[in-house]
Structures are given as C-alpha cells and as structure tokens.
C-alpha cells in the first residue's frame, strides 16, 4: 500500500499528501508517517515544494484530528452512561485531564500509534477544545517538521530513516504500555489496601 501511495504522491503531488495525512488522522492505516518522511525526500529531489507540502499536510492532519475529537465529544454521553459508574473509568478521566496536554502533544509525533484513542478520549472527557487544538497543532508541526526534515536531510536514504523511526516508535509504545500497566496495578493495590483498612476500622468500631 505504501509503495502505491508514494507513487501516487509523485504523480499528484502536494494535495495528495494533505489527503493522506487527513485520512491517517482519522485512523486509516495508510502509513502517514512514511509519507511525511518520503515527502521530505521528494522535496530534496525537486519533486515537491516543501513549504507548500508542509502547510497542506498540516492542514489535512489537523482537520482529521478535529473530526476524531468531535467523534469522542458526541459519544461522551453514551460513554458516561455505559462506564460512568466504573471507578476505573472515573480515575482514567481524572488522570487524562491532568496530563492531557502532554499526551496530545507526544502522540502527534512520538507515540503516533495511540493518537486516535487520545483524540477520542479528549473529546469524550470534556477536554477544552481550544487547548486540544493548541497542543495538537504544536505536535503536528513537530511531526511534519521532524519527520519531513529527516527525509529531506537523508534524501535517497529516507527508507532507512523510516524503518528506524518505526522501530523506535514501537519501542516507545511498548514502554508506555508497560508503564501504564504498572501504574494501574499500583493504583489497584492502593485502593485495595485503603478498602481493607476501612473494613478493618469499621470492624473494630463495631466491637
């Protein structure tokens, strides 16, 4: 699929880059990061105009993020009815609100595999849209500037850069999931201890 898309990028140019980044922001598995790196390399080779490609790509990505945020926003009532009584859900929402800005920014360019869930959670948790947009735009600029810049810098060797970034991103994602699992286990243990202590205290008072 990526090879086909890259051929079409050469044929149709900048507008297609914007469309690909838009679809990628909506969750379509089309290798948007690969396209950004390749677009930088193609710009170095004179196939694309980098400033125009970067701007159109940024617009496409941000519009896609806005739509996925909106999906989460319009589904928040359903999610609240479905999970609102769950302590884990309430804790997750509270935790996201505390770290949302960093999560939004990092998932634009460093941990891109969980960008879509982050957008949905941001919309569904009632996170302020203007703040979401600020962190989103900053992260997307970082993504396009860094990935496209590396493609431009390495030129014909851009595929090696893409492979390295893919492997590095997978490592970071694995560490994040591992860390989140430890954090959840620690919270679960902490809650159980508090619950046991409360039950014990009530038992003592009953005597």
C-alpha positions as CSV (number, residue, x, y, z in Angstrom):
1,X,0.0,0.0,0.0
2,X,2.8,2.5,0.9
3,X,4.6,1.9,-2.4
4,X,1.4,2.6,-4.3
5,X,0.7,5.7,-2.3
6,X,4.2,7.0,-2.7
7,X,3.9,6.5,-6.5
8,X,0.7,8.5,-6.4
9,X,2.3,11.2,-4.4
10,X,4.9,11.6,-7.1
11,X,2.1,11.7,-9.7
12,X,-0.4,14.0,-7.9
13,X,1.9,16.0,-5.6
14,X,1.0,18.1,-2.6
15,X,-2.8,17.8,-2.5
16,X,-2.5,14.0,-2.1
17,X,-0.1,14.4,0.8
18,X,-2.7,16.5,2.5
19,X,-5.4,13.9,1.9
20,X,-3.2,11.1,3.1
21,X,-2.5,12.9,6.4
22,X,-6.1,13.7,6.8
23,X,-7.1,10.1,6.4
24,X,-4.3,9.0,8.7
25,X,-5.6,11.4,11.4
26,X,-8.9,9.6,11.2
27,X,-7.3,6.2,11.8
28,X,-6.9,4.8,8.3
29,X,-3.8,2.6,8.3
30,X,-2.1,4.2,5.3
31,X,1.4,4.9,6.7
32,X,1.1,8.7,7.1
33,X,4.5,9.0,8.8
34,X,6.2,7.2,6.0
35,X,4.5,9.6,3.5
36,X,5.8,12.6,5.5
37,X,9.4,11.3,5.5
38,X,9.1,10.5,1.8
39,X,7.6,13.9,1.1
40,X,10.7,15.5,2.7
41,X,13.0,13.3,0.5
42,X,10.9,14.1,-2.6
43,X,11.2,17.8,-1.8
44,X,15.0,17.5,-1.7
45,X,14.9,15.9,-5.1
46,X,12.8,18.7,-6.5
47,X,9.6,16.6,-7.0
48,X,7.6,18.5,-4.3
49,X,7.7,22.0,-2.9
50,X,8.4,21.5,0.8
51,X,6.9,24.7,2.3
52,X,3.6,24.2,0.4
53,X,3.6,20.4,1.1
54,X,4.2,21.0,4.8
55,X,1.4,23.5,5.1
56,X,-1.1,21.4,3.2
57,X,-0.1,18.3,5.1
58,X,-0.5,20.2,8.4
59,X,-4.0,21.4,7.5
60,X,-5.0,17.9,6.5
61,X,-3.7,16.3,9.7
62,X,-5.3,19.0,12.0
63,X,-8.7,18.7,10.3
64,X,-8.6,14.9,10.7
65,X,-7.7,15.4,14.4
66,X,-10.6,17.8,14.9
67,X,-13.0,15.3,13.4
68,X,-11.8,12.4,15.6
69,X,-12.0,14.8,18.6
70,X,-15.6,15.5,17.6
71,X,-16.4,11.8,17.4
72,X,-15.3,11.5,21.0
73,X,-17.3,14.6,22.0
74,X,-20.6,13.4,20.5
75,X,-20.1,9.9,22.0
76,X,-19.4,11.2,25.6
77,X,-23.0,10.9,26.8
78,X,-23.1,7.2,25.7
79,X,-19.7,6.5,27.3
80,X,-20.8,8.2,30.5
81,X,-24.0,6.1,30.7
82,X,-22.0,2.9,29.8
83,X,-19.0,3.4,32.1
84,X,-19.9,6.3,34.4
85,X,-20.3,4.1,37.5
86,X,-16.9,2.5,37.0
87,X,-14.2,3.7,39.4
88,X,-11.5,2.8,36.8
89,X,-13.3,5.0,34.2
90,X,-13.5,7.9,36.6
91,X,-9.9,7.6,37.6
92,X,-8.9,7.3,33.9
93,X,-10.8,10.5,33.1
94,X,-9.3,12.4,36.0
95,X,-5.8,11.2,35.1
96,X,-6.2,12.2,31.5
97,X,-7.4,15.7,32.5
98,X,-4.2,16.2,34.5
99,X,-1.8,15.0,31.7
100,X,-3.9,15.7,28.6
101,X,-1.7,18.4,27.1
102,X,1.4,16.3,27.2
103,X,-0.4,13.2,25.9
104,X,-1.9,15.1,23.0
105,X,1.5,16.6,22.1
106,X,3.5,13.4,22.3
107,X,1.0,11.3,20.4
108,X,1.2,13.6,17.4
109,X,4.9,12.8,16.7
110,X,6.4,10.4,19.2
111,X,3.8,7.8,20.1
112,X,1.6,8.1,17.0
113,X,0.1,4.6,17.3
114,X,-2.3,5.9,20.1
115,X,-3.1,9.3,18.6
116,X,-6.6,8.3,17.6
117,X,-7.6,6.9,21.0
118,X,-6.1,10.1,22.6
119,X,-8.3,12.3,20.4
120,X,-11.4,10.2,21.2
121,X,-10.7,10.3,24.9
122,X,-10.0,14.1,24.8
123,X,-13.3,14.7,23.1
124,X,-15.2,12.2,25.3
125,X,-13.8,13.5,28.6
126,X,-14.9,17.1,28.0
127,X,-11.4,18.4,27.5
128,X,-11.4,22.0,26.3
129,X,-11.3,22.2,22.5
130,X,-9.1,25.3,22.3
131,X,-6.5,23.6,24.5
132,X,-6.7,20.4,22.4
133,X,-6.1,22.5,19.3
134,X,-3.1,24.3,20.7
135,X,-1.4,21.1,21.7
136,X,-2.5,19.3,18.6
137,X,-1.1,21.9,16.2
138,X,2.1,22.2,18.1
139,X,2.5,18.4,17.9
140,X,1.6,18.1,14.3
141,X,4.1,20.9,13.4
142,X,6.7,18.9,15.3
143,X,5.8,15.7,13.5
144,X,5.9,17.2,10.0
145,X,8.9,19.3,10.7
146,X,10.9,16.5,12.3
147,X,9.9,13.6,10.0
148,X,9.9,15.6,6.8
149,X,13.2,17.3,7.8
150,X,14.8,13.9,8.3
151,X,13.5,12.8,4.9
152,X,14.9,15.9,3.3
153,X,18.2,15.6,5.1
154,X,18.8,11.9,4.2
155,X,17.3,12.1,0.7
156,X,17.6,8.8,-1.1
157,X,18.2,7.0,2.2
158,X,14.9,8.1,3.6
159,X,13.6,4.5,3.8
160,X,16.3,3.7,6.4
161,X,15.1,6.6,8.4
162,X,11.5,5.4,8.2
163,X,12.5,1.9,9.4
164,X,14.4,3.4,12.3
165,X,11.6,5.6,13.4
166,X,9.1,2.8,13.1
167,X,11.2,0.6,15.3
168,X,11.9,3.4,17.8
169,X,8.2,4.3,17.9
170,X,7.3,0.6,18.6
171,X,9.8,0.6,21.5
172,X,8.4,3.8,23.0
173,X,4.8,2.4,22.7
174,X,5.8,-0.8,24.4
175,X,7.4,1.2,27.3
176,X,4.3,3.3,27.6
177,X,2.0,0.3,27.8
178,X,4.3,-1.4,30.3
179,X,4.5,1.8,32.4
180,X,0.7,2.2,32.3
181,X,0.2,-1.4,33.4
182,X,2.5,-0.9,36.4
183,X,0.7,2.4,37.3
184,X,-2.7,0.6,37.1
185,X,-1.5,-2.3,39.2
186,X,-0.2,0.2,41.8
187,X,-3.5,2.1,41.9
188,X,-5.4,-1.2,42.2
189,X,-3.2,-2.3,45.1
190,X,-3.5,1.1,46.8
191,X,-7.3,1.1,46.5
192,X,-7.5,-2.5,47.9
193,X,-5.3,-1.5,50.9
194,X,-7.5,1.5,51.6
195,X,-10.6,-0.6,51.3
196,X,-9.2,-3.3,53.6
197,X,-8.1,-0.7,56.2
198,X,-11.6,0.9,56.1
199,X,-13.3,-2.5,56.6
200,X,-10.9,-3.3,59.4
201,X,-11.6,0.0,61.1
202,X,-15.4,-0.4,60.8
203,X,-15.0,-3.9,62.3
204,X,-13.0,-2.6,65.3
205,X,-15.6,0.2,65.9
206,X,-18.4,-2.4,65.8
207,X,-16.7,-4.3,68.7
